[in-house]
Amino acid sequence: MIHTIEVNGIKLYAFHGCMPEEGRIGGHYIVDVRMTTDFSSAAASDELDETIDYVVVNKIVKEEMAIRSKLIEHVGQRIVERIRKEVSNIDTLRLKVTKLSPPINGDVNNVAIIIED
């Protein structure tokens, strides 16, 4: 059986971007993580250690987003690699990093990258 756990709308202020100003001023980001697994055992036992602990996922996202990168592609890849390394029993993983109000020429609400692993 496949089950899904999502940690959505992780709101962060971080300092990613190619422009020097982005490293000094920073900006708002939203991160969404979607993981598929089989949590039948946890559903039956009510034991946290038999499922994905979304507190751990949130912690990984916050720690990796705190490390400055020029590209959200780079920070996104780091998040995926670390979740895969530190969280067991994930069948598929989808990460979306959204940068709100990017400093580009034009009226753009956000830009985002999605990594499906």
PABAKE-925139 format. One record per residue (C-alpha): y, z, x. Coordinates in pm, whole numbers, padded with zeros to 5 digits, always signed. Layout:
<gulos>
YZX/...
</gulos>
This chain:
<gulos>
+00000+00000+00000/+00353-00073+00121/+00640+00162+00053/+01006+00131+00148/+01244+00390+00285/+01612+00301+00312/+01893+00486+00482/+02198+00303+00349/+02570+00332+00393/+02580+00527+00718/+02957+00540+00767/+03082+00560+01123/+03393+00517+01327/+03314+00343+01655/+03472+00145+01936/+03286-00187+01950/+03452-00520+02013/+03548-00771+02278/+03920-00698+02265/+04053-00408+02474/+04238-00276+02167/+03906-00230+01985/+03791-00004+02266/+04102+00211+02230/+04166+00203+01855/+03815+00164+01714/+03715+00070+01363/+03502+00150+01062/+03136+00050+01040/+02855+00079+00788/+02491+00071+00893/+02193+00017+00661/+01832+00066+00770/+01531-00049+00565/+01179+00040+00675/+00845-00039+00515/+00550+00190+00566/+00266+00351+00378/+00372+00698+00270/+00080+00759+00032/-00030+01063+00233/+00316+01218+00221/+00345+01147-00151/+00019+01335-00207/+00074+01620+00040/+00451+01670+00019/+00459+01698+00400/+00749+01550+00597/+00541+01480+00907/+00339+01224+00710/+00635+00996+00642/+00947+00859+00812/+01208+01130+00864/+01536+00966+00767/+01729+01247+00936/+01590+01116+01267/+01685+00758+01174/+02041+00866+01091/+02067+01056+01421/+01955+00752+01621/+02209+00529+01446/+02493+00775+01508/+02404+00822+01875/+02372+00450+01949/+02688+00360+01757/+02876+00613+01975/+02799+00403+02285/+03063+00132+02321/+02946-00229+02311/+03140-00552+02307/+02907-00698+02044/+02759-00545+01731/+02458-00763+01808/+02404-00553+02119/+02437-00214+01951/+02216-00337+01667/+01940-00433+01907/+01961-00095+02077/+01927+00081+01742/+01620-00126+01647/+01453-00066+01984/+01515+00307+01970/+01393+00345+01610/+01077+00154+01702/+01027+00380+02004/+01094+00715+01835/+00975+00670+01476/+00609+00604+01404/+00436+00430+01116/+00700+00163+01055/+00552-00170+00948/+00877-00366+00917/+01233-00275+01004/+01559-00430+00883/+01893-00322+01026/+02236-00430+00908/+02551-00338+01101/+02874-00414+00915/+03213-00410+01084/+03488-00351+00828/+03825-00528+00859/+03746-00715+01182/+04050-00822+01387/+04009-01196+01339/+04254-01455+01220/+04206-01453+00845/+04163-01229+00544/+03806-01105+00599/+03661-00787+00448/+03380-00753+00701/+03139-00918+00939/+02776-00815+00974/+02463-00872+01175/+02112-00832+01042/+01803-00779+01255/+01461-00801+01092/+01175-00678+01304/
</gulos>
